Amino acid sequence: MSDEQPEPRRIGSTRNVIIALYSVYALNYVLPLITLPYLSHVLGPAGLGVIGYAQSIAQILLVVVDFGFGLSSARKVAVHLDQPEVVNRIYWSTTIGKAILATLCSGLLVAWSFAGYMSPAERGATLLGSLMIWGGVITPACFYEGSQRLPALAATLLLTRVGMLIPLFLFVKSRDDVMLAASLQYAPTFICGLILTITLILKREIRLNVKIGLSDVLAEARDAYHIFLSSALTSVYVYANVILLRMISGPGAVGYYVAAERLTNALRACTAPAIQAFFPKICIAFERGERDYIHKINRRFTLAFAASAILILVGFSALGEWFVGRFLGEAFGETFRILRILVFVPAIVGMTTTQVMLTIIASGNQSLLKRIYVYGAVFHLVQAPVCIYLWGGVGTACSVAATELFMLVGVYRVSNRINHGQIAVRAQTQMDRQTQRQKLRHEMATERD
C-alpha cells in the first residue's frame, strides 16, 4: 500500500452536522419502535424479556470493551485532525486495546452463559451478544466523531438495520424464534463496523503499516481510564437493573420494563446528536479559552431539555395510556405504569450529558467524573434492590429516576466550578508531550531499521 498521506479533513458546519445527525438518528430510533410492537405481540413479555436480559449483559461487557476510548480518542482526533499519522496511531492503539478487552469479555460471556441456570433460549441469546461486543471493536467511532462525520456512521447503521428488518418480519413468527430475533437485533452493529472499517481502509484514511507497541496501547488506556470508570459505574444503574429485575421477578417483569425502556431510549437518543455535533468544537473552544461561546452553548442545551420535559409531561398525561395499549397490546398494562416514571429520565440525562461532554470532558477534566460516578453507583446500589423487591418494574424505574437526579446535581456542581475558574482547564500540553514522545520513538525505530 502506498505511503501517500490523505488530505486532512477539517471540521465542517456544525449546523449541517446536527441536521444530518437528527435526520439519520431519527430513522435509526424509529426502526426499533417499528419492531417493538411486532416482537411484543409475537414473542410476548417473556420472550421480549429474554432478549432484553441478554442485551443488558452484552451492553455491560461492551462498556468494558469501549473502556472510555470512544470519547478520549475522539477528543484527540478532533484536536489532531490535520495530522493523519497521529490520528492513525490513535486509531490503532484504540482498536488493539479494544480487541484485547473483547477477547477477555467473550470468555466471560461464555462462562456466564453456562455457570448459572438459564433456559436454552436465554443461553443462546446471551452467547449471541458477542456480535455486539466485537461490533464495538471494529466500529471506528473515534474517527467519525472526532472529524464530525457521525452522520456517515449513523447512516450506515441505519442501512444495516433496515436490511435486518426483512428476515425479522419473514422468519420470526412465534415464541420459539427468540434466538433468531436476538441475532437479527444484535447483528447490525457488527455489520456496520465491517463496512465502515473497510471503507476507511480503501480510502487510505486508515493505514495498515502503522507500528503500534504495547506502550502506545497503555498510553491510550491511561487517558481513557477515567471515562471508563464513569461508564462502568453508570452501567450499574442502566444495564444491571435488568439483570437484577430478572433475578427477583423473572423474565416477564423484564419484558414489561424493557418495553418501557426502549420507548424512552428513543427519546433519550434525541439528546445525543446535537451534543455530539458540538463536542469537537467545544474541545477546541476550551483550548482557545473561548468561555463566552462555551457558556452560551451550554445554557441553550439546558433550556432546551427543560422545555422538552414539560412537553413530555403534557403529552404523556393526555395520550400515554391509550398509546401503550394500542402500540404494545393490552398485555403490557404494567409498561404504562413504568413509563409514567421513566418518561422524565431522557430530559434529565440530556442535561447531565451536556455538562459531562461539553464541560467536564471537553475541558480535559474527565478524571473528576470518577468520584461523581462512584457516589452515584453507591447511592443506586443502596436503594435499587429495595425498590425492585418491593415494586418490581415500577420500583426499577423509580430507582433509575432517583439516581439520574442524584447524578445531575453532582455533575452540575463540578461543571460550575470549571466554568467559574475554580478548576483549571487541562489543555492538550500533556497529550502533545505524549505525541512528541511517540514520534521520537517512531523516528528512532526508523533509524534502527
Secondary structure as a PSIPRED ss2 file (coil, helix, strand):
# PSIPRED VFORMAT (PSIPRED V4.0)

   1 M C   1.000  0.000  0.000
   2 S C   1.000  0.000  0.000
   3 D C   1.000  0.000  0.000
   4 E C   1.000  0.000  0.000
   5 Q C   1.000  0.000  0.000
   6 P C   1.000  0.000  0.000
   7 E C   1.000  0.000  0.000
   8 P C   1.000  0.000  0.000
   9 R C   1.000  0.000  0.000
  10 R C   1.000  0.000  0.000
  11 I C   1.000  0.000  0.000
  12 G C   1.000  0.000  0.000
  13 S C   1.000  0.000  0.000
  14 T H   0.000  1.000  0.000
  15 R H   0.000  1.000  0.000
  16 N H   0.000  1.000  0.000
  17 V H   0.000  1.000  0.000
  18 I H   0.000  1.000  0.000
  19 I H   0.000  1.000  0.000
  20 A H   0.000  1.000  0.000
  21 L H   0.000  1.000  0.000
  22 Y H   0.000  1.000  0.000
  23 S H   0.000  1.000  0.000
  24 V H   0.000  1.000  0.000
  25 Y H   0.000  1.000  0.000
  26 A H   0.000  1.000  0.000
  27 L H   0.000  1.000  0.000
  28 N H   0.000  1.000  0.000
  29 Y H   0.000  1.000  0.000
  30 V H   0.000  1.000  0.000
  31 L H   0.000  1.000  0.000
  32 P H   0.000  1.000  0.000
  33 L H   0.000  1.000  0.000
  34 I H   0.000  1.000  0.000
  35 T H   0.000  1.000  0.000
  36 L H   0.000  1.000  0.000
  37 P H   0.000  1.000  0.000
  38 Y H   0.000  1.000  0.000
  39 L H   0.000  1.000  0.000
  40 S H   0.000  1.000  0.000
  41 H H   0.000  1.000  0.000
  42 V H   0.000  1.000  0.000
  43 L H   0.000  1.000  0.000
  44 G H   0.000  1.000  0.000
  45 P H   0.000  1.000  0.000
  46 A H   0.000  1.000  0.000
  47 G H   0.000  1.000  0.000
  48 L H   0.000  1.000  0.000
  49 G H   0.000  1.000  0.000
  50 V H   0.000  1.000  0.000
  51 I H   0.000  1.000  0.000
  52 G H   0.000  1.000  0.000
  53 Y H   0.000  1.000  0.000
  54 A H   0.000  1.000  0.000
  55 Q H   0.000  1.000  0.000
  56 S H   0.000  1.000  0.000
  57 I H   0.000  1.000  0.000
  58 A H   0.000  1.000  0.000
  59 Q H   0.000  1.000  0.000
  60 I H   0.000  1.000  0.000
  61 L H   0.000  1.000  0.000
  62 L H   0.000  1.000  0.000
  63 V H   0.000  1.000  0.000
  64 V H   0.000  1.000  0.000
  65 V H   0.000  1.000  0.000
  66 D H   0.000  1.000  0.000
  67 F C   1.000  0.000  0.000
  68 G C   1.000  0.000  0.000
  69 F H   0.000  1.000  0.000
  70 G H   0.000  1.000  0.000
  71 L H   0.000  1.000  0.000
  72 S H   0.000  1.000  0.000
  73 S H   0.000  1.000  0.000
  74 A H   0.000  1.000  0.000
  75 R H   0.000  1.000  0.000
  76 K H   0.000  1.000  0.000
  77 V H   0.000  1.000  0.000
  78 A H   0.000  1.000  0.000
  79 V H   0.000  1.000  0.000
  80 H C   1.000  0.000  0.000
  81 L C   1.000  0.000  0.000
  82 D C   1.000  0.000  0.000
  83 Q C   1.000  0.000  0.000
  84 P H   0.000  1.000  0.000
  85 E H   0.000  1.000  0.000
  86 V H   0.000  1.000  0.000
  87 V H   0.000  1.000  0.000
  88 N H   0.000  1.000  0.000
  89 R H   0.000  1.000  0.000
  90 I H   0.000  1.000  0.000
  91 Y H   0.000  1.000  0.000
  92 W H   0.000  1.000  0.000
  93 S H   0.000  1.000  0.000
  94 T H   0.000  1.000  0.000
  95 T H   0.000  1.000  0.000
  96 I H   0.000  1.000  0.000
  97 G H   0.000  1.000  0.000
  98 K H   0.000  1.000  0.000
  99 A H   0.000  1.000  0.000
 100 I H   0.000  1.000  0.000
 101 L H   0.000  1.000  0.000
 102 A H   0.000  1.000  0.000
 103 T H   0.000  1.000  0.000
 104 L H   0.000  1.000  0.000
 105 C H   0.000  1.000  0.000
 106 S H   0.000  1.000  0.000
 107 G H   0.000  1.000  0.000
 108 L H   0.000  1.000  0.000
 109 L H   0.000  1.000  0.000
 110 V H   0.000  1.000  0.000
 111 A H   0.000  1.000  0.000
 112 W H   0.000  1.000  0.000
 113 S H   0.000  1.000  0.000
 114 F H   0.000  1.000  0.000
 115 A H   0.000  1.000  0.000
 116 G C   1.000  0.000  0.000
 117 Y C   1.000  0.000  0.000
 118 M C   1.000  0.000  0.000
 119 S C   1.000  0.000  0.000
 120 P H   0.000  1.000  0.000
 121 A H   0.000  1.000  0.000
 122 E H   0.000  1.000  0.000
 123 R H   0.000  1.000  0.000
 124 G H   0.000  1.000  0.000
 125 A H   0.000  1.000  0.000
 126 T H   0.000  1.000  0.000
 127 L H   0.000  1.000  0.000
 128 L H   0.000  1.000  0.000
 129 G C   1.000  0.000  0.000
 130 S H   0.000  1.000  0.000
 131 L H   0.000  1.000  0.000
 132 M H   0.000  1.000  0.000
 133 I H   0.000  1.000  0.000
 134 W H   0.000  1.000  0.000
 135 G H   0.000  1.000  0.000
 136 G H   0.000  1.000  0.000
 137 V H   0.000  1.000  0.000
 138 I H   0.000  1.000  0.000
 139 T C   1.000  0.000  0.000
 140 P C   1.000  0.000  0.000
 141 A H   0.000  1.000  0.000
 142 C H   0.000  1.000  0.000
 143 F H   0.000  1.000  0.000
 144 Y H   0.000  1.000  0.000
 145 E H   0.000  1.000  0.000
 146 G H   0.000  1.000  0.000
 147 S C   1.000  0.000  0.000
 148 Q C   1.000  0.000  0.000
 149 R C   1.000  0.000  0.000
 150 L H   0.000  1.000  0.000
 151 P H   0.000  1.000  0.000
 152 A H   0.000  1.000  0.000
 153 L H   0.000  1.000  0.000
 154 A H   0.000  1.000  0.000
 155 A H   0.000  1.000  0.000
 156 T H   0.000  1.000  0.000
 157 L H   0.000  1.000  0.000
 158 L H   0.000  1.000  0.000
 159 L H   0.000  1.000  0.000
 160 T H   0.000  1.000  0.000
 161 R H   0.000  1.000  0.000
 162 V H   0.000  1.000  0.000
 163 G H   0.000  1.000  0.000
 164 M H   0.000  1.000  0.000
 165 L H   0.000  1.000  0.000
 166 I H   0.000  1.000  0.000
 167 P H   0.000  1.000  0.000
 168 L H   0.000  1.000  0.000
 169 F H   0.000  1.000  0.000
 170 L H   0.000  1.000  0.000
 171 F H   0.000  1.000  0.000
 172 V C   1.000  0.000  0.000
 173 K C   1.000  0.000  0.000
 174 S C   1.000  0.000  0.000
 175 R H   0.000  1.000  0.000
 176 D H   0.000  1.000  0.000
 177 D H   0.000  1.000  0.000
 178 V H   0.000  1.000  0.000
 179 M H   0.000  1.000  0.000
 180 L H   0.000  1.000  0.000
 181 A H   0.000  1.000  0.000
 182 A H   0.000  1.000  0.000
 183 S H   0.000  1.000  0.000
 184 L H   0.000  1.000  0.000
 185 Q H   0.000  1.000  0.000
 186 Y H   0.000  1.000  0.000
 187 A H   0.000  1.000  0.000
 188 P H   0.000  1.000  0.000
 189 T H   0.000  1.000  0.000
 190 F H   0.000  1.000  0.000
 191 I H   0.000  1.000  0.000
 192 C H   0.000  1.000  0.000
 193 G H   0.000  1.000  0.000
 194 L H   0.000  1.000  0.000
 195 I H   0.000  1.000  0.000
 196 L H   0.000  1.000  0.000
 197 T H   0.000  1.000  0.000
 198 I H   0.000  1.000  0.000
 199 T H   0.000  1.000  0.000
 200 L H   0.000  1.000  0.000
 201 I H   0.000  1.000  0.000
 202 L H   0.000  1.000  0.000
 203 K C   1.000  0.000  0.000
 204 R C   1.000  0.000  0.000
 205 E C   1.000  0.000  0.000
 206 I C   1.000  0.000  0.000
 207 R C   1.000  0.000  0.000
 208 L C   1.000  0.000  0.000
 209 N C   1.000  0.000  0.000
 210 V C   1.000  0.000  0.000
 211 K C   1.000  0.000  0.000
 212 I C   1.000  0.000  0.000
 213 G C   1.000  0.000  0.000
 214 L H   0.000  1.000  0.000
 215 S H   0.000  1.000  0.000
 216 D H   0.000  1.000  0.000
 217 V H   0.000  1.000  0.000
 218 L H   0.000  1.000  0.000
 219 A H   0.000  1.000  0.000
 220 E H   0.000  1.000  0.000
 221 A H   0.000  1.000  0.000
 222 R H   0.000  1.000  0.000
 223 D H   0.000  1.000  0.000
 224 A H   0.000  1.000  0.000
 225 Y H   0.000  1.000  0.000
 226 H H   0.000  1.000  0.000
 227 I H   0.000  1.000  0.000
 228 F H   0.000  1.000  0.000
 229 L H   0.000  1.000  0.000
 230 S H   0.000  1.000  0.000
 231 S H   0.000  1.000  0.000
 232 A H   0.000  1.000  0.000
 233 L H   0.000  1.000  0.000
 234 T H   0.000  1.000  0.000
 235 S H   0.000  1.000  0.000
 236 V H   0.000  1.000  0.000
 237 Y H   0.000  1.000  0.000
 238 V H   0.000  1.000  0.000
 239 Y C   1.000  0.000  0.000
 240 A H   0.000  1.000  0.000
 241 N H   0.000  1.000  0.000
 242 V H   0.000  1.000  0.000
 243 I H   0.000  1.000  0.000
 244 L H   0.000  1.000  0.000
 245 L H   0.000  1.000  0.000
 246 R H   0.000  1.000  0.000
 247 M H   0.000  1.000  0.000
 248 I H   0.000  1.000  0.000
 249 S H   0.000  1.000  0.000
 250 G C   1.000  0.000  0.000
 251 P H   0.000  1.000  0.000
 252 G H   0.000  1.000  0.000
 253 A H   0.000  1.000  0.000
 254 V H   0.000  1.000  0.000
 255 G H   0.000  1.000  0.000
 256 Y H   0.000  1.000  0.000
 257 Y H   0.000  1.000  0.000
 258 V H   0.000  1.000  0.000
 259 A H   0.000  1.000  0.000
 260 A H   0.000  1.000  0.000
 261 E H   0.000  1.000  0.000
 262 R H   0.000  1.000  0.000
 263 L H   0.000  1.000  0.000
 264 T H   0.000  1.000  0.000
 265 N H   0.000  1.000  0.000
 266 A H   0.000  1.000  0.000
 267 L H   0.000  1.000  0.000
 268 R H   0.000  1.000  0.000
 269 A H   0.000  1.000  0.000
 270 C C   1.000  0.000  0.000
 271 T C   1.000  0.000  0.000
 272 A H   0.000  1.000  0.000
 273 P H   0.000  1.000  0.000
 274 A H   0.000  1.000  0.000
 275 I H   0.000  1.000  0.000
 276 Q H   0.000  1.000  0.000
 277 A H   0.000  1.000  0.000
 278 F H   0.000  1.000  0.000
 279 F H   0.000  1.000  0.000
 280 P H   0.000  1.000  0.000
 281 K H   0.000  1.000  0.000
 282 I H   0.000  1.000  0.000
 283 C H   0.000  1.000  0.000
 284 I H   0.000  1.000  0.000
 285 A H   0.000  1.000  0.000
 286 F H   0.000  1.000  0.000
 287 E H   0.000  1.000  0.000
 288 R H   0.000  1.000  0.000
 289 G C   1.000  0.000  0.000
 290 E C   1.000  0.000  0.000
 291 R H   0.000  1.000  0.000
 292 D H   0.000  1.000  0.000
 293 Y H   0.000  1.000  0.000
 294 I H   0.000  1.000  0.000
 295 H H   0.000  1.000  0.000
 296 K H   0.000  1.000  0.000
 297 I H   0.000  1.000  0.000
 298 N H   0.000  1.000  0.000
 299 R H   0.000  1.000  0.000
 300 R H   0.000  1.000  0.000
 301 F H   0.000  1.000  0.000
 302 T H   0.000  1.000  0.000
 303 L H   0.000  1.000  0.000
 304 A H   0.000  1.000  0.000
 305 F H   0.000  1.000  0.000
 306 A H   0.000  1.000  0.000
 307 A H   0.000  1.000  0.000
 308 S H   0.000  1.000  0.000
 309 A H   0.000  1.000  0.000
 310 I H   0.000  1.000  0.000
 311 L H   0.000  1.000  0.000
 312 I H   0.000  1.000  0.000
 313 L H   0.000  1.000  0.000
 314 V H   0.000  1.000  0.000
 315 G H   0.000  1.000  0.000
 316 F H   0.000  1.000  0.000
 317 S H   0.000  1.000  0.000
 318 A H   0.000  1.000  0.000
 319 L H   0.000  1.000  0.000
 320 G H   0.000  1.000  0.000
 321 E H   0.000  1.000  0.000
 322 W H   0.000  1.000  0.000
 323 F H   0.000  1.000  0.000
 324 V H   0.000  1.000  0.000
 325 G H   0.000  1.000  0.000
 326 R H   0.000  1.000  0.000
 327 F H   0.000  1.000  0.000
 328 L C   1.000  0.000  0.000
 329 G C   1.000  0.000  0.000
 330 E H   0.000  1.000  0.000
 331 A H   0.000  1.000  0.000
 332 F H   0.000  1.000  0.000
 333 G H   0.000  1.000  0.000
 334 E H   0.000  1.000  0.000
 335 T H   0.000  1.000  0.000
 336 F H   0.000  1.000  0.000
 337 R H   0.000  1.000  0.000
 338 I H   0.000  1.000  0.000
 339 L H   0.000  1.000  0.000
 340 R H   0.000  1.000  0.000
 341 I H   0.000  1.000  0.000
 342 L H   0.000  1.000  0.000
 343 V C   1.000  0.000  0.000
 344 F C   1.000  0.000  0.000
 345 V H   0.000  1.000  0.000
 346 P H   0.000  1.000  0.000
 347 A H   0.000  1.000  0.000
 348 I H   0.000  1.000  0.000
 349 V H   0.000  1.000  0.000
 350 G H   0.000  1.000  0.000
 351 M H   0.000  1.000  0.000
 352 T H   0.000  1.000  0.000
 353 T H   0.000  1.000  0.000
 354 T H   0.000  1.000  0.000
 355 Q H   0.000  1.000  0.000
 356 V H   0.000  1.000  0.000
 357 M H   0.000  1.000  0.000
 358 L H   0.000  1.000  0.000
 359 T H   0.000  1.000  0.000
 360 I H   0.000  1.000  0.000
 361 I H   0.000  1.000  0.000
 362 A C   1.000  0.000  0.000
 363 S C   1.000  0.000  0.000
 364 G C   1.000  0.000  0.000
 365 N C   1.000  0.000  0.000
 366 Q H   0.000  1.000  0.000
 367 S H   0.000  1.000  0.000
 368 L H   0.000  1.000  0.000
 369 L H   0.000  1.000  0.000
 370 K H   0.000  1.000  0.000
 371 R H   0.000  1.000  0.000
 372 I H   0.000  1.000  0.000
 373 Y H   0.000  1.000  0.000
 374 V H   0.000  1.000  0.000
 375 Y H   0.000  1.000  0.000
 376 G H   0.000  1.000  0.000
 377 A H   0.000  1.000  0.000
 378 V H   0.000  1.000  0.000
 379 F H   0.000  1.000  0.000
 380 H H   0.000  1.000  0.000
 381 L H   0.000  1.000  0.000
 382 V H   0.000  1.000  0.000
 383 Q H   0.000  1.000  0.000
 384 A H   0.000  1.000  0.000
 385 P H   0.000  1.000  0.000
 386 V H   0.000  1.000  0.000
 387 C H   0.000  1.000  0.000
 388 I H   0.000  1.000  0.000
 389 Y H   0.000  1.000  0.000
 390 L H   0.000  1.000  0.000
 391 W H   0.000  1.000  0.000
 392 G H   0.000  1.000  0.000
 393 G H   0.000  1.000  0.000
 394 V H   0.000  1.000  0.000
 395 G H   0.000  1.000  0.000
 396 T H   0.000  1.000  0.000
 397 A H   0.000  1.000  0.000
 398 C H   0.000  1.000  0.000
 399 S H   0.000  1.000  0.000
 400 V H   0.000  1.000  0.000
 401 A H   0.000  1.000  0.000
 402 A H   0.000  1.000  0.000
 403 T H   0.000  1.000  0.000
 404 E H   0.000  1.000  0.000
 405 L H   0.000  1.000  0.000
 406 F H   0.000  1.000  0.000
 407 M H   0.000  1.000  0.000
 408 L H   0.000  1.000  0.000
 409 V H   0.000  1.000  0.000
 410 G H   0.000  1.000  0.000
 411 V H   0.000  1.000  0.000
 412 Y H   0.000  1.000  0.000
 413 R H   0.000  1.000  0.000
 414 V H   0.000  1.000  0.000
 415 S H   0.000  1.000  0.000
 416 N H   0.000  1.000  0.000
 417 R H   0.000  1.000  0.000
 418 I H   0.000  1.000  0.000
 419 N H   0.000  1.000  0.000
 420 H C   1.000  0.000  0.000
 421 G C   1.000  0.000  0.000
 422 Q C   1.000  0.000  0.000
 423 I C   1.000  0.000  0.000
 424 A C   1.000  0.000  0.000
 425 V C   1.000  0.000  0.000
 426 R C   1.000  0.000  0.000
 427 A C   1.000  0.000  0.000
 428 Q C   1.000  0.000  0.000
 429 T H   0.000  1.000  0.000
 430 Q H   0.000  1.000  0.000
 431 M H   0.000  1.000  0.000
 432 D H   0.000  1.000  0.000
 433 R H   0.000  1.000  0.000
 434 Q H   0.000  1.000  0.000
 435 T H   0.000  1.000  0.000
 436 Q H   0.000  1.000  0.000
 437 R H   0.000  1.000  0.000
 438 Q H   0.000  1.000  0.000
 439 K H   0.000  1.000  0.000
 440 L H   0.000  1.000  0.000
 441 R H   0.000  1.000  0.000
 442 H H   0.000  1.000  0.000
 443 E H   0.000  1.000  0.000
 444 M H   0.000  1.000  0.000
 445 A H   0.000  1.000  0.000
 446 T H   0.000  1.000  0.000
 447 E H   0.000  1.000  0.000
 448 R H   0.000  1.000  0.000
 449 D C   1.000  0.000  0.000
